[in-house]
Structure formats: structure tokens, C-alpha cells
Amino acid sequence: MQIALIRQRYTAFGGAERFVANALEALKSQGAQLTLVTRHWQARAGLDAIVCDPFYLGSLWRDWSFARAVCRELARRDFDLVQSHERIACCDVYRAGDGVHAQWLANRRAARGAAGRLALALNPYHRYVLAAERGLFTSPRLRAVICNSRMVKEEIRRHFGVAEERLHVIYSGVDTAAFHPELRTRHRQAVRERHGIANDVPVFLHVGSGFERKGIAQLLAALARLPGTAHALIVGKDKHLRRFQRLADHLGLAGRVHFTGGLTDVKPYYGAADVFCLPTLYDPFPNAALEAMASGLPVVTSAQCGAAELIEPGNNGFVCNALDVTALAEAMRRAAERSLEMGVAARRIVEPLTLAAMSARLVELYQQLLGAR
């Protein structure tokens, strides 16, 4: 089985990139021969790569030039299947790990004022992505779409009318041995001492970059409504970090909110926390939510997050409107009060979602597609 996987750029902190890295290892173990098509990738032994890195200025030119170069290069080669993790029409299989841009913009407009909505409408990059997205989902070459949540599946069907039989929900896998409740025993005290947090106060953890979309402003506003002992650990990168630091200070949270930046190893922070909090405006299904649940943390998230599909409210977490700060604060309070009990339930729910299970589903889909040729 000769498979090409398209992913434009790699960051050690990105959920999509971690999925690609895990999928590469899993598929190799099944005997698939893989070639990565990318601009940049960390060197990996035994993995072929096609580097397409044309010159660009700005994000629109970056994405357009990469798509053009990739399609031109793939036309010269022969693969059994081409799977893309980018909105590029010259693929057989698309993994919609970034969700539906049209839906993300709709959610973002709802959270912005008139000036913000106008800025979104006039942004040429968004217009390009919307056009690329429509071109992808209406491409006659597209044979299957891998959706990482039922939420994304329904969004694709609703926005683009893709046939049901071409939409396949395959949840990302999680390393349930590496992400385990034992992280609490190993790391809780050390991480809390590093940040000056007492061992007996509630700590809410967020993991993920892109703070506006992830709902960090709402998380901070909710934290300000909780008792003064509660802390938040914010792991992730954002080019507007100073804005969120100033917001935390404005809300009287100085010393209670700790921005760590991006981390290559987040496991100690899962061990240090009591509750994973992700009030995102839009998230197809973040790997971090799976990692948190596997580590024995209850999850508080929004109805706009694919991870909400695994939440049984009051059992392993809570689901609320991303913009309802009052409801978010109450959900955080209740989850913190029962964090150990709810964490056990969270771990139980994700235990079947292993990397091996993800690999088996992917291979099954590929074999089905190849058998239908």
C-alpha cells in the first residue's frame, strides 16, 4: 500500500501534527509504505518525504503556493492513495482535522461586534480558505473524508452536501500508557511547587494554541468568579499572549494564572491539574482533551467542541455554551469539587480509543477504498 500524506508544516505543539506523527507510526506497523508531502518536517528514520517549499509572502500566498506545488508534484507520481490534512483538491482522502472553516467563521462572527464581523468579511485569507474548502469537498476525485468527530461530519454534510457514505468518523487515538492517572503521583507536587501553587487548591488546565478560538478570555472571566484560591495553567502559544496576560491582571488574577508557552512534554501538567478546561469557540476534536481524560481529568468544554461527544454531564465533565461565563464558572466549580471521581469516569470512557484502534480503523478504510478501485 503506497500512501502519500500531505501536511504543510510541522510544529511540535500542534494537535494535527501529532495525529500525523502517530498515524505514520501506526500505518508503518501495518506494512504501509508512506511518503510525507510537506514544506518542513522533522527528520524521521525510514520515512520518505517530498518537500514542496515554494517562495511565498503572507498566509494566503503560503497556502495557495503549497497547494499548487503539491498537485503539480503528485501528478508526476503514482500512489495508491493520497491523503491530505490540508484543504487541497488533488487528494483521494481528506482528514478534516481542522474542521470546517465556514463553521468556525460563523462561530467567530457570533462572538464579535460589528467591526470584528466586518474585518472577517473583508479578510482575503478567509475568502481563499472558503474557496479552497468548497473546491475540496466538491472535487470529483475525493472518495472519503475522515472526520475526527460526529460534529464535524454533520457540519460537512450540512455545508457541502457530501454523501453520507463518504464521511467516516474515526476518533484520534491516545497513548493510554503514557497519559495515565499515575501522572498525578509523579508530577503534581513538583509542577505546583514550580508555579507556587499549594497542593490543596483547585487547578484548571488548558492545553492548546490560538487563545481566541480556544476561549481563554472566557476561561479567565470564569476563573475570576471562583474563590480566590483557584489557579489556571495555560499551556500553549499565541502571538497575542500579552493581551491575555493583561486581561488576567485586569480581572484581578495576578499570581493565579500561569502562562507556560508551548511545551514539548505536557504530561507533567496533566498530573498537576484537577480539571481540564476548554471553553472553545470552535474545535473539531482536540487531542489534548483525549490526553486529559486518559490522564484522569474531568473535562469542561463547550458545545462547539467535538470532545463534547464523549462528555456525560455530571459524570466525567460538563458541556456549556462557550460564551456563557456564568455557566462556565459553575461547571468549573462543580468539576473541581468532584475531580477525582469524575476523572475515573473520564479515563474509563477513553480507554478504548487507543492508537492501535485508530490504526485499525484507518487501515480498514484504506483497504475498503483500494478494494473498490
N, C-alpha and C positions, 0 to 999 in steps of 0.2 A: 504494500500500500504506500504509494508515493503521495505525500501530503505537503502542500505549501501553506504556511501560516503567516498572515500579514499582520504586523503590528508596527506602527510608525516609529515610536520611540519608547525607550525603557527608563523607568525610574524605580529605584528600589522601594519607594513608598507607595506605588500605585497598585490598587486592587486588581485592575485589568492585567497589569504586567505580571502580578503574582499568579493570576489564573493561567496566563500563557506559560509561565515557567513551570507550574505544576502540570499543566496539560502536556508540555513537551516531555517531561519525565515519565508521565503515566503512559502516554502513547508509545514512547520508545520501548517501554517494558512489554507492550503488546506486539512488538515487531514492526511497527510502522516506521517508515523512513521519512524523516521530517526535514524540511528546509524552511528556515525563517526568512521572510522578506521584510526588511526594516531599514530605517535610517541608521540607527545605532543599537547595539545590543552588547551586553557583557559577554565576554568570550566563554564559550561552553565546549568542553571536550566532546568530540564526536558529533557535533551539530553543524550542518552546512548552513550557510547564510548567503542571501543575495542582498547586497547593500545598494539601496536606491536613495541617494542623498543629493538631489539637485539643489542648486542655489535658490534661496528664497529670502524675501524680506516680509516680515509680518505673518500672522497666523493664517490668513486666508491664502496667500501665495504658498505658504508652507504645505497646507493640506492639499491644495489643488495640484501643486507640482509633484508631490509624492504620489498621489493617485494616478496622475498621468504617466509618471515614470514606471510605476508598478505594472499598470496594464500593458504598457509597451513591452516591458521585460517578460511578463508572463506569456505574452503572445508568441514569444520565441522558444518557449519551453513546454515540456509535456509532464503534467501532473495528473494523478488520478482524481484528486480533489484539491480545490483551492479554498481555504477557509480564511475569511477576513475578520479582523477585530476593528477595522476602520470602515467608514461609510464609502466603500469603493464598489462600483457596479460589476467589475470583472471577477466575480467570485461565485463559487457554487454554493458555499455555506457561509452564512454571516452569523457571528455571535454578537448579539445585541447587548453586550456588557455595559455599554454607556447609555442604554435605554433609548428613549425616543426624544429627540431634540425638540420636536414640536410640542410635546407634552411638558418638557422642562421649561420651555419658554412660557407656556400658558400658566404654569405654577408660579414662575418668577414674576410675570406681569401682575398676578393677583396679590403679590407681596409688596409691590412697588407703587409709588404715587404716579401722577400723570406724567411728570418729567421723566421718571425712570422708564415708564412704558414707551414713551416716545423714543428714548435713546435705544431701547431694544429694537423697535421697529425700524430705525434708521441704520442700524449696525450692519454693514455689508457682510461681515463674517457670518452672522446668523442667517442672512439670506442665502449665502453659499451653502452652509450646512443643511438648511432645509431643502435646497435643491438637490444636493448630493444624497440626502436621505431618501427623498422621493425617487430619484433615479435608481438607487439601490433596490428599494422594495418593489419597484415596477419592472426591474430588469428581467428579461426572459431567461437569462442564464441562472438566476437564483433558484436553487432547488430546496433549500432548507434554511430555517432561521432558528438558531439556538437561543432561547430566552432563559435568563437566569432567574425569572420569577413569573408567576402567573399574571401579575400586574403588567409586566412588560408585554407579555403575549397578547393580552386584551388591548393594550394601547396600540400595538402594531396592527392588529386586526381592525380596530376602530378607525385609525387614522388612514390606513393604506389599503384595507380590504384584502390583505394577504389570506390565502385559503388556510383553513384550519389544519389540513394535513401537512402543510409546510412549516408549521410552528411547533417547536419541540421545547418543552420546559425541562432543562437539565440544571439543577442547582449546582453551584460550585462546591467542590469538596473541601474539607478542612482536615488538617493533620490532628486527629483526636489524641494522639500520643504526645505531641509537642504542646498542644493547647489543652490543658488539663487543670482541674481544680487544685492539684498539688502545687501549682504556681503560687497560690496564696501562701502556703507554708514556706516556700523557698524565697519569695521576694517581697512579701508585704512589708515587713519591718524595715528592710534596707531602703526601699524606694521611698517610703514615707519619711524616714529619717533624712533622706537626701533633700526632700522638699519641705522639711519642718512641719510635718503633719502628724498629729498624735494618732496612736494606733486605734483608738476607740471612737473616732469621728467618722461620719459617712463621707465617702469619696466617690464622686461621679466621674467616670472616664469617657472621653470622646477620642476616637481614633479616625483620622481622615483629613485630607487636604481639600481646600476650596471652602472656606469658612462660611461664606454667604449661603451657598447651596446646602451645606451641612447643618445650617441652623444654629450656629454658635451664638449669634445675637440673642436668639430665643432661649438658648440654654443659660446664658448669663443672666438674662432677665428673670428666669425662673429660679435660678440659684439665689438671687437677691431676695426672693420671697421666703426662702427656707431659713431655719435657725442659723445663727452666726457661726456655728462650728463646722458646717458642711464645706467641703472643698471640691474643686474640679481640677482634673488633669486633662489638658488639651494637647493631644499628640497629633502633629500634622503640620503641613506647610501652608502658608498663604502669603501672597505678595502684599496684602493689606494688613499684616499682622499688627502693626502699630495702632490701626483703627480699633481693633478688637481689644487690645491692651488698654487703650484709653477708655473704651466703653466699660470694661471691667472696673477701672478706677472710678469712673463716674457713678457706677452703681454701688459703690462702697465695698467692692470685693477685693481690694488690695490685700495681698497675702493669702487669699483663699482660692485664687485661680492661678494655675501654673501652666504656662505655655512652654512645651518642651522642644518644639520644632519637629522635623521629621526624624524618625528613628528607624534604623535597620532591624532592630530587635525590640518588638513591643511587648513581648511575653511578660517581662517583669511588671509592666504597668497593669496588665490584666490581673496579675497576682495582688497588686496593691489596692485595687479598686473594690467597691461594693456593688456598683450598678454601672452598666454601660448605657450611655445616653446619646441618642442620635435623633434630634427633632428636625430631620432634614426636610427641605422644601421639595426635594426630588432625589431619589436614589434607587436605581433598579434592583440592587441587592448587594450591599457592601460585604466584602469578605470579612471585614472587621466585626460585623455582627455575629457571623458564624464563629469566629475565633473567640469572641467574648462569651458566647453561650457554651462553647466547648470548654472554656476555662471556668465555668461555673458562675457566670454573672447573669442576673436578670437583665433584660433589655427594655428600655423605654424608648420608643420610636414613634414615628408619625405614620398616618395612613397613606402618605405619599412615598413610603419605603417598601420595597419588595420583602424585606425581612419581616414585615408585619404579618405575612402569611404563616410564619412559624410561631407567632405570639398567641398564647392563650391568656387573655387578660385576667390578671389576678393569680395566675398560676406560674408563669415564667417571665412575666413582664407586663407592660401596658402599651396601648396604642392610643394616640390622641392627635388632634389637629396640630400641625406644625406651628400655626400662628396663634394658638390659644395658650398663652403663657400661664394663665391660672390653672388650666387643666394639666399642663405640663408639670408645673410645680407640685401639684397634688400627686401626680403619678410618680414623680421622683421621690417624694416623701414616703409614699406607701411602699415603693420598691425597696427603699433603703431600710425600712422597718423590718422587712421580711427577706432580706437579701440572701441569706444562707439557704433558707427553704426554697425560695424561688430559683436560686442558682442551680440547685439539684435538679429541678424540673427542666431548666433550660438545657443542662448537659444531656439529659435523657433524650430530649427531642432531636438534638443534632447528632447523636452518636451514629445513626445510620448514614449520615452524609459524609462519608469518608472519601479520600482521594481515589481509592480503588473503585468505589461505587461510581464516582464521576467518570473515571476512565472507562469502565464497562459500558456506561450509557453512551459515551462518545463513540467508542468502537462499534457498538451495536448500530448506531445511526450511520456511521460511515459504511459499514458492511451493507446495510439496507440500501443506501444510495448507490453504492457500486454494483450491487446485485440488480438494480433496476436499470442499469445503463444498457 
